[in-house]
């Protein structure tokens, strides 16, 4: 494949909800352009985009595919993105490197789940777009109804420039609304409705059209086309087209509109850089190939067997082969030129989000991804796989910015975070497939704490005689609560040498160790003051070990007498949802013991116990039909209600009786 100048390159992300036919549409575009010789099908598992084994099995896209093809002296880089919100990170990555977007809407089900979130990101990035209403050949397909829905949910700047000829199984072609003549009689009513929407939309950006429209004058086709061009460029007009991908209706026209209406790569705001500037927007590992880095070049040129600077790492990176992809098919390139998207294999130090450039270049802005909302605790089924598990999960973090891994020292567990249950399921499948590691999973433990509400004092004494030298340690301590968040304070008030000074650190150490696994429910102890005020020792049998054990015994005994209680983590949560779901969001948070602090038309802010948010991501998507999202952050600790405390204590007691451990040391 030859190289192209930026004005002849179209970088286009294909987005939409799951099941709208994005992959089938991309397949039809490739076939119509002559880039592939046969039309693959998602259901048959032979589409160009969905070549991953999991995609074939699920019949859904789970990663973004690069589909490069040539058409009419242009190069088009399609990025076919997943439709399910679990893989929204793939969509965000694609949006960061394109100048145009095709939004696919199902002609039967309409604007689907999760599109609100992605549409908001498209508008935030100010990317020109086209809406395609697909599957117009299906039963109950209704173009007029879907145009109205698109305009209601995505904005009045969405205007039809085409209309279908025929309905459902009779859908046989499209009519261009820019043509003023030759409208079939049976289509005239719909034509007038859609034509008026088109004129009103273009009149917003062109005063000539507005004036002619107000005076009922004929409006020249070239003026409308010019206004559409201007409106798309300024993001004030979004054309609506119609297709059937599987019947290849409207596909040739869509390719022409991509060429004609969507801007070239030279219009990217980052294209003004001097020298070399590129970003790695995606990294993946392909079987028998290794790591592939997907790169968008904004300015300059990269040739095979050259060196560039990884500005993010401050180190030089050697470039080997340069290619583009059409699904899994690799096509070699003589170079990457400004505006193009390509793939670099086996880079040594470069990962997703890194900037490549000249030695004097600066780092490009990084994509801001949504925070992961689903979590699982994981541990390998075989302890020997612990290191391999950590290695694999770390590699996945380099590939996928929406995947996180964290070892929690408080709960002694590895927790993984993703955008949803399916996202994490795919991660664990890849862990087994690539690294041979199987894991046990569970809900992450909530980091409860133990503390006290009263004062108590008592003795901890350890005395053991085994025939030779014995063990002897004797401590008297008092414990009292500290204000929330103050942690732990140890005070030595021993006088008169009751305990020799060299044993005092062992007393504190014994108390700290006892606090690590609490007394009533096995959770760490916080926010208390321990005062060592007396004790005794034996000149021969006393030792550091004896005093450490004595202090631990004394602490556990006295703790139970100081009105112990449990604390739970409280988080600040912000939930975003369309106005019609705000009542459901508020009611659900109330059921989770949430305290609502703010309610707006599309947002609810509350303080909620972390323990009440298990599986919240799944539940929220369910009752908001996939249109709700949320973020949260830790706020503070509060005492748990009596009922919750009783359940936690009972669970710990039962586990001890069965010989288990609730919290591993």
N, C-alpha and C positions, 0 to 999 in steps of 0.2 A: 504494500500500500504506500502511495506516495505521500509527501508532506503537503500541507495546505497553509495558506496565509490565514491569519485570524478572522478576516471578514468572510472567509469561505467555510468556517467551522461553526457548527451549531452544537452546543453542549446542552442537553435537555434531560431533565429528570422526569420520569413517568411515575406519578404518585396517585394514591387513591386508597380507599378502604379495601379490605380483603374481599375477594370474590367478584370484583368489578370487571375483571378481564384484562388487567394491565399487561400480563405476560402474553396473552393471546394477541393483544393489540400490537405489542412489540414484534411478535412473531410475524404478524401480517405485514407490518412495515418492512421488515427484513426481506420477506418473500416478494413483496411488490417492487422493492428496489433492486431485486435480483441478487441480493447478498447471500441468500440461501436457496437451494434448489427444490426443497419440498417444505410444505407447511406442517410443522410439528404441532402437537396438541398436549396441553397440560394433563388431561385425563389419561393420555396414552404414555405419559412419562418421557416424551421425546421432544419437548420444546427446547429451544436454544438457550433460554434464560435459566430454566430450572433444571440444572444438571446435577446438583448435589443429591446424594442418595436420600437424605432426609426430606428434601424438597419433593423428590419423585414420590416418596412414600406418603407424604402428607398432602401432596397436590397443592402446595402453597409455597410462595417464595419466602425464604428466611434470610436471604442476603441480597445485596444489590449486585446486579450483573451489568457489566459493561458490554454494550452491543455497538460496535463501531461499523459503519458502512458508508459507502460512497454513493452519491446520487446527484446527477445534473451538475457536475463540477463542484460539488460541495462534499464536505465530510460531516457526517452526523454521528455524534457520540450519545447514544441513548443510555441512560442509567435506569434500568428497570428495578424499582425499589419494592420491598415487602409492604404489604397492606395492613398487617396486624400490628397493633400498638406495642407488642412485646419487642418488636424489632425497629422501633422508631429511631434508634441511633443510626441505623443504616440510612434512613431517609435524611436525617439531619446532615450526615456526612456528604451525601449526594447533593443536597441543596447548597452546600458551601462552595461548590465548584462549577455551578452551571449558570447560564444566562437566560434559560427558559425552562418552563415547567408545563407538562401536560397533565391535567387533573382528570382522571377517569371516573365517571359516574355511571352506575348501573341504571339502565332505562326502566327496570322493574322496581328494584329496591330503593333507588335514589341515593342521596348523599348518605354515605354509610358511617359506620362506627369509626371514631378516631380521626376523621378528616378535619374536624375543627382544630385540633392541636396542630396538625401539619400545615393547614391553611394559614394559621396564625404565624407560623415560622416563615412561610413563603412571603407573607406580607411584611413581616419584620425585616426580612432581607431585601424587600423591594424587587422581587424577581418577576419579570413579565410572564404571563401564563395564558394557556388555552384550556378551556374545558371541553372534554369530549364525552358526549352521552353515548355509551356503548350498549351493545346487546339489544338494539332496536328491532331485531328479528324475533325476539322471544315473546311468548304469550304474556299478555297484560303489560307489554312495553308501552309507555305513554310519553312521547317526546314533550308535548305541551305541558303536561303536569310536572315533568322533571325540570323543564326550563324554569317554571315558576318556583319550584323548590330550590333550585340552584340560586336563583336571584334572591330568594328569601333568606337562605342560610349563608350564602357566600358573598352576597352583595349585589346591588342593582347595577353595578358596572359590568356585570356579566350579561352579554347581549348575544342573541342568536345571529349568526351570519349564514346558517344553512337550515334547511328543514327537510324532513324525510319524505320520500315518495313512497306511499303505501304504508301499511301498519302491520305490526307483528310478523307473521309468516309471509305477508305480502310486501314487506319492506324490500324495495328493489333498487333504490338509488337515492340521490340527494339533489335538492334544488338549491342553487346559490341565491341567497336573498339580495345580493348586490345587483342582480339582473332585474331591470324594471319591466321586461316584457316576457311574453310567452308563458305566463303562469297558467297551468291547467285549471280548468273551471272548478273542479272539485277541491282544489287547494287554495282558492282565492281567499276564503275567509281566514284560514290559518296564516296565509301569506301576509295579509294586512296586519294581523296581530303581531307577528314576529317582526315584520318590517318596521312597525311603529316603535317597537322596543329598540331595534337597531338604530333608527334615526335619533331617538331620544338619547341613547347612550353616546353616540358620536357627537351630538349637538353639545354635549357637556364640554367637549374639548375643541370645538371649532365653531366660531361665531357665525360663519357663513351658513353652515348647515342649520344652526339655530334660527337665523333670520329667515332662511328659505322655508323652514318647517313652520314657523309662526305665520308666514304669509301664504302657506299652501302652494309654494312653488315647487316645480320638479327639482330634484337634487341630483346633480351629476354623479355617476358612479365613481369617477376618479377622486371627487372630493370626499366621498365616504371612505374610500380605501386609504386616502391620505390621512383622514382623521383616525381611522383604526390604527394605522401605523404609529401615529403620534400618541394615541391613547394607550397602546400597548407599551410603548417605550416609557411613557410617564406613569404607567400602572394605573390608568384611569379607565381603561377598557379591557375587558376579557372576553374574547370571542367564544361562542358556544358552537361546537361542531357536532355532527352525528355520524355514527358508524355501526357496523356489525363486523367485528374482527374476524369471526369464524366464517362469515360469508364474503369477506373482503370487500364490503361495501363502504365507500367513503375513505378508503385507505390511501389511494393515490392522491386524493384531494388533501388529506391530512399531511402527507409528506410535503406537498407543495406549500401548505400553510406554514409548516415548520421552517422551510426555506425562506418563505416570503415574509411572514409576520414576525417570527421570533428573532431577536437580535443576534448578531455574530459575536464571536469570542472577544473581539476588540473592545466591546462595550463593558466588559467587566471592570469594576472600579479598581481592582488590584492590577489591571493591565498597564497602569501608568508607571510601573517600577522601571528604574534604570538598571541595566544589567540583568543577571539571572535571578529569578524568583519563582519558586515552586512550593507546593504543599503536598504532603502525603496525607490523603484524606481517608484511606482505607488500607488495611493490611489483612491478608488472609494466608492460610497455609493450604496448598493443594497437594494431594497425594502424588508421590513420585516427581514432584516439581519443587516443593519447598515453599519458602515464604515469598509472597508476591506483594509488592508495594504499588498501590494505585496512586498516581501522581498527576496533578494538574499544574501545567506550566503557564504562569501568567506573563512572563517576559523572558527574553533570552532564548537560548537553544542548548540542548544537551545531546551529545553524540555518544555512541557506544565506545567503550574502553576509555572513557574520560574520567576525570575526578571533579567532584563538586564539594562544597562545604556544607556539612550539616550544621546549620546555624544554631539550631536548638541545643545540640550537644557540644558545639564548639570543636568538632572534629571533622576530618576529611573523610569522604565516602567515595569508594571506587564504583563506577558504573560499569556493568557488563553489557548484556544484551538489552535492547529496547524493543518492546512489542506493544501491540494493542490486543484486545480480546473481542471475540464475538461469542459470548457465552464462555465455553471452555476452550474454543478454538483460538490458538495463538497465531497472530499475524505480525511478522517482523516489520520494524520501521527503521528507516535509515537514520532518523533523528527524532527528537521531540522538539517541535517548534512552538513558539508563543501561541497560547490559546488552546493547545491540544491536551488531551488526556491520554495517558499511556501507563504501561505496567513495567516495573523494574524487578527482576528476580534477585533473591538472595542478597539483599543489602545487609551489611554487617551490623550497623549501629542505628539504623533508621527505623522508626516506628510511626504509627498513626499520630498525626498532629505535628510532626516535625516539619521544619522549613529547610529547603535546600536552596543554596544560592552561591553568590561570590563571597570571598573572604571578608569583604567590606559590607556585605549585605546585612539587613536587619530582619528579625523574626516577623513573620506574617501573623495576623490575628488568628487566634485559635477558635475553633467551633465550640460554642457553649452547648453542651448536651443536657437533656433532662436528667435529674437525679434518679437513680434506681429506687424502686419502691417495694420490690418483692425480695424476700430473703430466705435462706436455708442454712442450717448448720450442717457441715459435712465432715466426715472422717472416713479414712480408707478402711475397707474391710480387712485388709492386711496391714499391720503396723509397718511392714517392710516397704509399703508403698507411700509412706508419709512424704518422703522427699520428692518422689515422682508426682504426687498430687500437687504439692506446692509449686513445682516447676511448671506443670501443665496449666494450672490456674493463673500463674504469673504470665505465661505466654498468651493466654486468652485476654488478659487485661491489656496487653500491648496491641492486640488485634481490635478489641472492642471497648471503646471509651465508656459505654454504659454498663459494663460489667465491672464489679469491684469484689475484692477479697480482703478480709480483715481477720486477724487473730485477736480475739478478745481475751486479754489476760484475766479479766474478772470472772468470766464464765468458763475459761479454759477451753474454748472451742474456736474452730475456724468457721467463719460465716461468709457466705457468698451472697452478693446482691445483684439483682437484675431488674429488667423492666416488666417482668411478669413471670408466671409459672412456666409458660412454654419456653421463654427465653432461657431460664435456668435449666429446664429439662434438656434443651439442645446443648447447652454448655456441658452438662454431665455426660451426655451421649458422646460428645467429642472427646471428653476426657478418657472415656473407656476406649473409644475407637483409636485415638492417636497415641495414648500413653499406656493403655492397658490397665487403667486404674478404675476399680469399682468402689463406690462409696456408699456409706449409710447416711441417710439424710433425716432431718427432723426440724421442727420449728426452733429457731434460735432461743436460747434461754434468756429470759428477761433478767437484767442485772438488778434484782432486788437487793436491799441492804438490811442489816439488822442494827438496831440501836436500843437505847433505854430511855425511859421517861422519869425514872426515879434514882435515888441514891441507895447504895448498899455497901457494906464492908464485911470482910471475912478473911479466913485463913486458908492458905494453900500449903500443905505440908507433904513432902515426899521423903519417905524413910524406907530403906531397903537394906537388909543384912543377908549376905549370901555365904557367910563363912569366912571370907577374907575381908578385904576392905569394903565397907558398905557405901551407901549413898544417903546423903542427908541434906535437905533444903527446907527452909521454913520461911514463909512470907505472909505478911498481913497487908491487904490492899483495900482501898476504898475507890469505888467508881461512881461517877456522876455524869449527867448529860452535858454536852456542849451545844452551842447554837448550830443549826443546820448548815452543813457545808464546812465545818471547822476541822473535820477529820479526827485526829487523835493527838492527845497530849499526855506525856508521861512525866510525873513529878516524883522526885526522890526526897523523902522527908525522914529518912532513917537517921537516927542520932545515937551517939554512944557506942558505935561499932557493933550494933545488933546484927548487922549483915556487913561483912567486909566489903570495902569499896570495889574490889576486883570482881565481885559477883553481881553487882548492880546491873551492868549491861546484859548479863544473862537473864536476869529477871525481866527486863524490858523486851528482850528477844522472845522469851517464852510467851509473854502477853501478846506481842505482835503476831506471832505464829498462830496463837489461839484465835485471834480476831480474823484470820484469813478464811477460816471455815466456821461460820457462826454456830451458836449453841442451839437455837430453837428451830431453825430451818436450813442451816448449812450455808447461809449467805454471808459475805464479808460484813464485819462490824465496823461502824463508823460513828463519828460525832460523840466521842466520850473522852473523859479525863480519868486517868488511873493514877492514884497516889499510893506509892509504897511507903508505909509509915512505921513498919516494925517487922521483926522476924528473929530468927536465931540460926546458929550454924554449929557445926561440929568440926573441931580442929583437924581431924583425920578424914572423916567420911564426906565432908562437904566438897562440892565440885561445881563447875559451871553447868554441867548437864543436870545435876540434882536441882539447882535453883531454877533452871529453865523449866523443868517439869513441874516443880512446885508452883511456880508462877502461873503456868498454863492451867493447872488443876484449880488453883484459887480463883482465877479469872472466870472459868466456866461455872463454878459454883456461885460466885457472887453475882455474875451477870443475870442468872435466872431469878435473883431476888430483887433486881433493880427495875422491875416493870418493863421487861423487854417488849419490843414491837418490831414491825417490819416497815421498811420504806419502799416506795415504788417510784420509778422514773416517770416524770411528766414531760410531755413534749408539746411544743407549739406547732400546731398543724394548720396549714392553709389549704383548703379544698376549692378547686375551680370546677365549675359546672355551668351548663346553660341555665338560664333563669327558671325554666320549667322543672328543674331537678333540685333547686336550692332547698325547697321544703323537705324533700326526702333526705338530702344531705344533713340538714339540721336535726331532723328526727333521729337519724341513724347515729349521729355523734352523741346526742343525748342518751341513747341507749347504751353507749359505750362509756358512760360516766364523764362525757365531755362537758366542759364549761365554755359556752359560746361567748366570745368577746366581740366579734364583729360579724354582721350579716350584710352583704351587698347583693346586687342583682345577679352577679355571677361568681360570688366568692363567699366562703365562710371561714372565719378564723376562730380557733378554739384551743383550749388546753385539755389534753386527753392523756390518760395513763397509757404508757407504751404497751403494757400487757393487754390492752383492749384493741390493739391495732393488728393483731395476728390475722393474716389473710385479708387485710383491709383493701389492698389493691384489687384483688379479685372481686370482693363484694361491691366496691365502688363502681367498677366497670359494669357489673351486673345490673345494678339498679339505675345507672345513668346511661345504659345502652352503649357503654364504651366511651362516653364523652366526658367523663369526670377524671381529673388528675389531681395530684396533691404533692405537697412538699412538707417536710417536718424537720424540726431540730430539737435537740435536748433543751429543756428549760430548767428543771430543778427536781428535787426529791420531796415526796410527801408521804405521810403515814398512810398505810393501806387501810381500807375499811375492815371491820372485824371479820366479816364473812370471808374476804380474800385471805386475811391472815390465817384464819382457822384452816382453810383448804391447803395452804402452803405448808403449814406446820404438820398437818395430818399426812400429807404426801411424803414429807421428809421422815417422819416417824415410821411410816410404813416401810419405806425404803431401807431404813436402818435395821428394822426388824427382819427384813428379808435378806440382810447382809449386803445390800447394794450401797452405792455412793451417789448422792445427788449431784455433787460437784467434785469433779476430779481434781486432785492436787497436782 
